[in-house]
Amino acid sequence: MVNTPGLFVSFEGGEGAGKSTQIRRLGEALKAAGHDVVVTREPGGSAGAEAVRHVILSGAAEPFGVRMEAMLFAAARADHVRALIRPALAAGKVVLCDRFIDSSRVYQGITGDLDPVFIERLERVAIDGVKPDLTLILDLPAAEGLARAGRRSAAAAAGQAVSPDRFEKEEIAVHETRRQAFLAIAAAEPDRCRVLDAARDEATIAEEILQLVEASLAERIAGTGTA
């Protein structure tokens, strides 16, 4: 394995933007180059967080309000960070995560209309100082993303009807608001975030992502003096 300091990369974006596909491709490319890679997701990624995942995505928590939902996300994230992400980074691994703090800021904070101070406090407790070194935001118009998500669900079900999850079933206008919120986060934190046009072909996006991550790895190595 390549001897490098840990690197934490999160992937963000709306429904159907291609995060899972690009994480898979990046993970394969990094492993082929000799890196020790951990691929994970939110909500989920650890035993405790996976137990909460079904409750959130099934909509079972929805009747209790968005504030309760945000607290469930925070509880899942705290376990995820403690049990998986922090140990992996300490071991020098590259962690690729499908969604992280920015999704909570957008889904519960912006379109959930929760107090930003409340969201910030939940985030601080949940992550305990662990933030992504690089966040890749896959940007796609909401209508196109939802159409992709629908086709994906249909294919996965092999022609059987599949109910959309808690978030896919919402109105297009809500999804477009989230898209703009992700772009606003990227503009506010340019050192951490990169926006990629997700309407392009899969291979082109994958190559750009690999270049960005390789550059981040080189910066980490230079910064720590790791040979």
PyMOL commands that set and color helices and strands:
alter all, ss='L'
color gray80, all
select helices_A, chain A and resi 19-32+47-57+62-64+66-90+101-110+116-127+142-156+172-188+202-224
alter helices_A, ss='H'
color red, helices_A
select strands_A, chain A and resi 7-13+37-41+94-98+134-139+193-197
alter strands_A, ss='S'
color yellow, strands_A
deselect
rebuild
show_as cartoon
